[in-house]
Amino acid sequence: MSVETFVPPTSVITLTDAAVKHFEKKLKTHQDKIVRLSTRVSGCTGYAYVLDFADAAKADDEVLDINENLTVAISKDALPLLKNTEIDYVMEGVNGVIKYNNPNVVDECGCGESFNIS
């Protein structure tokens, strides 16, 4: 008798329907671009999210084809910081805001610019 362990697949990031629609709309004015997600050292807590439009992924990026209209590249350096992060787009009053629901975050600065992971 053998015992097998089921390890569920993990994804680097997921996007809510609202986030997908937001990025698709933005890409209509940025033809032939992809969304690129990375992080940088910043703020009083450690890291900040960096979201850009790019012509192509870098050689060591993790590339996710969300659908035929949306490709997201994630910087290799950011992968451990972003594992299992959900990206959402929400309205706060009259402003639309990208929200990062990152289960790895253990501390955020008061203004919300930077975060730290465990």
Secondary structure, DSSP 8 states (H G I E B T S, - for coil): -----------SEEE-HHHHHHHHHHHHTSTT-EEEEEEEEETTTEEEEEEEEESS--TT-EEEEEETTEEEEE-GGGHHHHTTEEEEEEEETTEEEEEEE-TTEEEE-TTSS-EEE-
